[in-house]
Amino acid sequence: MKDLQTLLNKRYSQQRKNKYIDDKTIFHIFLKVIREEYGNQGVKNIIPEYYKKNIIFISFKQSLWAQEIWLNKQILINKVNEKIGNKILYNIKVKY
């Protein structure tokens, strides 16, 4: 019987090869970056909606967060890709 770490490593290596990550994984990494940058207030107000074709779509509880994300969009994209270890995320778009 395989242990959990072996299965996770296998899944992660397959995702890196295929340059594909499911939406739950990208949401987790994105929210981790948001928490590092903006703390708990950022996590409460920035909501990832869905992930499609290397673009993450997000919504906001308060409109001032939209401008903050827009100003720092490329920094956030770079940090998410750095945590993944591959260029997976190409853009962040706002869902209205």
Order of alpha helices (4+ residues) and beta strands (2+ residues): alpha-alpha-beta-beta-alpha-alpha-beta
